[in-house]
Amino acid sequence: MKSLTRSSQDAVIAGVCSGIAHYFVIPNYVVRLIFFFGGLEWLYVILGLTLPWDNQNFLN
């Protein structure tokens, strides 16, 4: 089952945008542009605090 998580592989700051991009199968840059030019920084912070990390080990 597909679930919305933060991406540990493509994370730039908190992995929120890349996690959303993986979930909806769209490019990462599109989600980043929507978030930061659309004035949704507050939503980014909330999702960064609440979304779990994906199952991959991001320390490697």
C-alpha positions as CSV (number, residue, x, y, z in Angstrom):
1,M,0.0,0.0,0.0
2,K,1.2,3.4,-0.9
3,S,1.6,6.0,1.9
4,L,2.7,9.6,2.1
5,T,6.1,9.8,3.8
6,R,9.1,12.1,3.7
7,S,11.8,10.9,1.3
8,S,15.2,10.1,2.7
9,Q,16.9,9.7,-0.6
10,D,16.0,12.9,-2.4
11,A,15.7,15.1,0.7
12,V,17.0,18.7,0.4
13,I,15.8,20.1,3.7
14,A,13.3,17.8,5.3
15,G,12.2,15.5,2.4
16,V,8.6,16.7,2.3
17,C,8.6,17.9,-1.3
18,S,10.3,14.8,-2.6
19,G,8.0,12.6,-0.6
20,I,4.9,14.3,-2.1
21,A,6.5,14.0,-5.5
22,H,7.0,10.3,-5.1
23,Y,3.5,9.8,-3.9
24,F,1.9,11.6,-6.8
25,V,4.5,10.5,-9.4
26,I,5.5,14.0,-10.5
27,P,9.0,15.6,-10.6
28,N,10.4,17.0,-7.4
29,Y,11.0,20.4,-8.8
30,V,7.3,20.9,-9.6
31,V,6.3,20.3,-5.9
32,R,9.1,22.5,-4.7
33,L,8.0,25.4,-7.0
34,I,4.4,25.0,-5.8
35,F,5.4,25.1,-2.2
36,F,7.8,28.0,-2.2
37,F,6.3,30.2,-4.9
38,G,2.8,29.4,-3.8
39,G,3.3,30.7,-0.3
40,L,2.9,27.3,1.4
41,E,6.0,27.4,3.6
42,W,3.7,27.1,6.7
43,L,2.3,23.8,5.3
44,Y,5.9,22.6,4.6
45,V,6.8,23.1,8.2
46,I,3.7,21.3,9.5
47,L,4.3,18.3,7.1
48,G,8.0,18.2,8.0
49,L,7.0,17.8,11.7
50,T,4.2,15.3,11.2
51,L,5.1,13.1,8.2
52,P,7.1,10.0,9.0
53,W,10.3,9.1,7.2
54,D,10.2,6.4,4.6
55,N,11.7,3.0,5.4
56,Q,15.0,3.5,3.7
57,N,18.1,4.2,5.8
58,F,19.2,7.8,5.1
59,L,22.5,7.5,6.8
60,N,24.1,5.5,4.0
